[in-house]
Amino acid sequence: MGKESNFNMNIINQIYYTAKRIIVDIKPVLIKLITFMVIILILGSAFSEAFKVSDLDTVKIVYCNDDTGESGKGFISALTEVESIKSLVEFVKVSSFEEAQKMVTGNDAEAFIYIPEGFSDQAKNENESNIVEVYQKKHSGVNAMVIQNVVDSFINGINTASVIYKMTGTLEGYKFVADSGLHIEPLSNSKSPSAMGYYGVAMLLMLLLSGAEYGRVFIGEDYLGILGDRLKLSPIKPFEQYIGKIIGLSFVSFFNGIVIILLTKYAYHVDWGNNFALLLLIIFIFSLLTTTFGAMLSIVTKDVVKAGSIVTIATIAFTFLAGGFVVMDFGNIQRLSPSYYAKTAIFNIVYEGDINITYQNIEMMCIITLAFALISIFAVGRKRA
């Protein structure tokens, strides 16, 4: 019991004195908090229009029919007259393949549907498939969804009509049915992020990422240089010292995060959801992650200055990949950023998404934190060996 009690007290003392050492000099902390509040205000104001819900713009799709038979005309006519997609798609006829291709590459159209010569003959041949060529630009967001659903509906209609034509020899009585695939759902303001809400989360995570500096400096001084050599003679075990300081430094970042949440909630009316306990858990785990990250860099590089440069670059890069500066989807590459997991977890509780996704991202942050800690312990072990 005595050894266990000493172990606990040593860690508690490390937590207390480490946090106290930073909080006593409160001026840098206040400057950092004010700076991030100003950044949130600037970004939230600058991009406010981008977060307003508005009517969808019409998507322009050009088409060219080089088929001389009736099937090509019939399919194009059926597609362009479907009422359910007319409101979202503007169909434009062009005279040649080259003209259509030029319009798509020149950003004058979003996609190009081409009925090749001999399409009607293909429809009559039971052993030959009908070929319709579809070209589209690379998209993200709503336009891609509209085009994809229109194209899918078109192809499904062609396939169905082709089967009917080959079985009966006629398309008489066949009605082409297509769907835009989009359905109007009312969005309440509380369920869709405002610019202030989005950048409140983004800059909160950037603030916590900058907390890696605490781990870099304070853990670095424990393991590097003259002070590091003196601490080796201390009665406190390195493991106790490491755990205590990491938790103490994480509490400081956590405190900064809570202040930002409260200030943005009441000053900028940012919605942080109703599950405040889970939100705080996410903030604390991410604080642990960033602190262990900074500590790991100092231990592995054995150079506090070099680790500082890496922390600065990583803070900007991780924030950018997670869409912290401009709302962008980088696909799977965004998963390289720890901020992505924290952002996803927070958005799913604030805007009432899938709670299981929140837990999965919390679990991922815990795994990353543990990985950083184990790398640090392994590096220290090698150094002492």
Secondary structure, DSSP 8 states (H G I E B T S, - for coil): -HHHHHHHHHHHHHHHHHHHHHHHSHHHHHHHHHHHHHHHHHHHHHTTGGGS------EEEEEEE---SHHHHHHHHHHHT-HHHHTTEEEEE-S-HHHHHHHHHTTS-SEEEEE-TTHHHHHH-TTS----EEEE----SHHHHHHHHHHHHHHHHHHHHHHHHHHHS--TT---------------GGGS--HHHHHHHHHHHHHHHHTHHHIIIIIHHHHSHHHHHHHTTSSS-HHHHHHHHHHHHHHHHHHHHHHHHHHHHHHS-----S-HHHHHHHHHHHHHHHHHHHHHHHHHHS-HHHHHHHHHHHHHHHHHHTTSSS----GGGGGGSHHHHHHHHHHHHHTT--HHHHHHHHHHHHHHHHHHHHHHHHHHHHHH-
